[in-house]
Amino acid sequence: MTTVGSEFVCTSITSGGDGADTSANVQAYLPENTHIKFFNSQRGYVRCGLTSTTCKTDYLVLSNVTTPSGTISKRASFVVEDGRPGIQQV
């Protein structure tokens, strides 16, 4: 299969409780869906940085959103490079 594009998707920062890093259901279907490179359902957002040759994406997640004491951390980072199809985890 030829890669023609990359898509970055995340949860919204405030929907449906604190979320979770993963689940048994997700772990069961990931091996059959090799196009999915990363899964996390914690609440947060995606930060993108663009240059003329790269797109770097950081997944930032909150420890919790149901209390005011939540902290933010970088869960994963990926880069898409000019001339190299697909995403690479960094």
MIKOL-577291 format. One record per residue (C-alpha): residue in three letters; x, y, z. Coordinates in steps of 0.25 Angstrom, whole numbers, plus 2048, in hexadecimal, padded with zeros to 3 digits. Example, Ala and Ser with C-alpha at 12.3 -4.5 7.8 and 13.67 -1.06 7.14 Angstrom:
BEGIN
ALA,831,7EE,81F
SER,837,7FC,81D
***
This chain:
BEGIN
MET,800,800,800
THR,805,80E,7FC
THR,805,819,807
VAL,7FF,826,801
GLY,7FC,82E,80D
SER,7FD,82E,81C
GLU,7F2,832,826
PHE,7F3,836,834
VAL,7E7,834,83D
CYS,7E5,837,84C
THR,7DA,837,856
SER,7D4,845,85B
ILE,7DA,84B,867
THR,7CD,84A,86F
SER,7C4,83F,86A
GLY,7BF,833,872
GLY,7C8,833,87F
ASP,7D7,831,880
GLY,7D8,826,875
ALA,7E3,81B,876
ASP,7F0,818,86F
THR,7EB,80B,869
SER,7E1,800,86A
ALA,7DF,7F1,868
ASN,7D6,7F4,85C
VAL,7E0,7FD,855
GLN,7EC,7F3,858
ALA,7E3,7E8,851
TYR,7E1,7EF,844
LEU,7EE,7F7,842
PRO,7F6,7EB,83D
GLU,7EC,7EA,831
ASN,7ED,7F9,82E
THR,7FB,7FC,82B
HIS,7F8,809,826
ILE,7F5,80E,834
LYS,803,812,83A
PHE,7FE,817,847
PHE,7F2,817,850
ASN,7EF,81E,85D
SER,7E2,823,862
GLN,7E6,82C,86D
ARG,7E1,83A,86C
GLY,7EA,844,866
TYR,7EE,84A,859
VAL,7F8,84A,84D
ARG,803,854,84B
CYS,808,855,83D
GLY,815,85C,839
LEU,818,85E,82A
THR,825,861,822
SER,827,861,813
THR,82B,852,814
THR,824,84D,821
CYS,817,84C,828
LYS,81A,848,837
THR,80E,844,840
ASP,80E,843,84F
TYR,802,83C,856
LEU,800,844,863
VAL,7F7,83D,86E
LEU,7F1,841,87B
SER,7F2,838,887
ASN,7E4,83B,88A
VAL,7D9,845,886
THR,7CF,842,891
THR,7D7,849,89C
PRO,7DE,857,89B
SER,7EB,850,89F
GLY,7EE,849,891
THR,7FC,84B,88B
ILE,800,84B,87C
SER,80B,842,876
LYS,810,83E,869
ARG,80B,830,866
ALA,811,82E,858
SER,818,835,84C
PHE,818,832,83D
VAL,81E,839,831
VAL,81A,838,822
GLU,826,83C,819
ASP,826,841,80B
GLY,829,836,802
ARG,826,82B,80C
PRO,818,826,80C
GLY,811,823,819
ILE,814,827,827
GLN,820,823,830
GLN,820,823,83F
VAL,82A,82C,846
***
